[in-house]
Amino acid sequence: MRKSAGRVYKGKHYRAELTLPESLDKFLVEFGEESKRTGGYKLPKTEIIRALIRVLMKLEVDVTGVKDEDELVEKVMQSIKRK
C-alpha cells in the first residue's frame, strides 16, 4: 500500500500508455485543477481516468457492432440515459 497526498493506493497497478489529443489532455488538467480551486485536492489525470473506467464498468454499455470512438461515445451516452 502506497500513500500520496492523503490518498491510499491498494493493490497492484499496471502502467498503460495512453495517447491523447492536446484538447483532451488540456481538459483533464483543467478538470483536475478545478477540484483544488474548490477546496479539494488537485486530481491527477490517472485518478480521473481510473474513476471514469470504474463508471464505465457500472454502465453496462452495449458495444455490439461498435467500430470507432465516436460510435462508442454514442453507446456510452445511450447507456447513461437508460440509467
VMD Tcl script that draws the C-alpha trace (Angstrom):
set ca {
  {0.00 0.00 0.00}
  {1.36 3.41 -1.01}
  {0.34 6.88 0.23}
  {0.47 10.10 -1.72}
  {-1.06 13.50 -0.85}
  {-3.51 11.96 1.59}
  {-4.60 9.19 -0.80}
  {-4.05 5.48 -0.32}
  {-3.47 3.13 -3.25}
  {-4.40 -0.50 -2.66}
  {-3.38 -3.43 -4.80}
  {-1.17 -3.67 -7.81}
  {-1.27 -1.04 -10.52}
  {-0.26 -1.63 -14.12}
  {1.21 1.06 -16.31}
  {-0.71 1.73 -19.53}
  {0.49 4.04 -22.23}
  {-2.22 6.47 -23.28}
  {-2.05 8.93 -26.14}
  {-4.47 11.85 -26.19}
  {-5.04 14.79 -28.46}
  {-3.99 18.08 -26.88}
  {-7.60 19.17 -26.29}
  {-8.42 16.08 -24.19}
  {-5.19 16.37 -22.21}
  {-5.93 20.04 -21.52}
  {-9.45 19.13 -20.38}
  {-8.12 16.54 -17.91}
  {-5.59 19.00 -16.48}
  {-8.21 21.74 -16.05}
  {-10.72 19.25 -14.61}
  {-8.19 18.11 -12.03}
  {-7.26 21.67 -11.11}
  {-10.92 22.65 -10.66}
  {-11.13 20.30 -7.69}
  {-8.26 22.11 -5.98}
  {-9.75 25.55 -6.70}
  {-12.96 24.47 -4.96}
  {-11.40 23.18 -1.76}
  {-10.31 19.66 -2.71}
  {-7.06 18.19 -3.93}
  {-5.74 18.51 -7.47}
  {-6.84 15.32 -9.19}
  {-4.11 13.70 -11.28}
  {-5.09 12.59 -14.77}
  {-4.53 8.96 -13.80}
  {-7.08 9.18 -10.99}
  {-9.64 10.83 -13.26}
  {-9.19 8.13 -15.90}
  {-9.41 5.31 -13.33}
  {-12.63 6.81 -11.95}
  {-14.10 7.06 -15.46}
  {-13.21 3.44 -16.17}
  {-14.98 2.36 -12.96}
  {-18.07 4.32 -14.05}
  {-17.89 2.69 -17.49}
  {-17.80 -0.73 -15.83}
  {-21.05 0.07 -13.98}
  {-22.87 1.39 -17.06}
  {-23.14 -1.96 -18.84}
  {-22.51 -0.40 -22.26}
  {-23.61 -2.49 -25.24}
  {-20.64 -2.37 -27.61}
  {-22.19 -4.68 -30.21}
  {-21.07 -3.57 -33.67}
  {-19.07 -0.55 -32.47}
  {-16.35 0.29 -34.98}
  {-14.84 3.55 -33.76}
  {-14.51 6.02 -30.92}
  {-17.48 8.17 -31.99}
  {-19.81 5.17 -32.02}
  {-18.53 4.20 -28.57}
  {-19.29 7.69 -27.26}
  {-22.86 7.34 -28.56}
  {-23.27 3.92 -26.93}
  {-21.98 5.27 -23.61}
  {-24.36 8.23 -23.81}
  {-27.27 5.88 -24.53}
  {-26.33 3.81 -21.50}
  {-26.19 6.90 -19.29}
  {-29.66 7.95 -20.46}
  {-31.04 4.50 -19.61}
  {-29.67 4.77 -16.05}
}
mol new
graphics top color blue
foreach p $ca { graphics top sphere $p radius 0.5 }
foreach p [lrange $ca 0 end-1] q [lrange $ca 1 end] { graphics top cylinder $p $q radius 0.2 }
display resetview
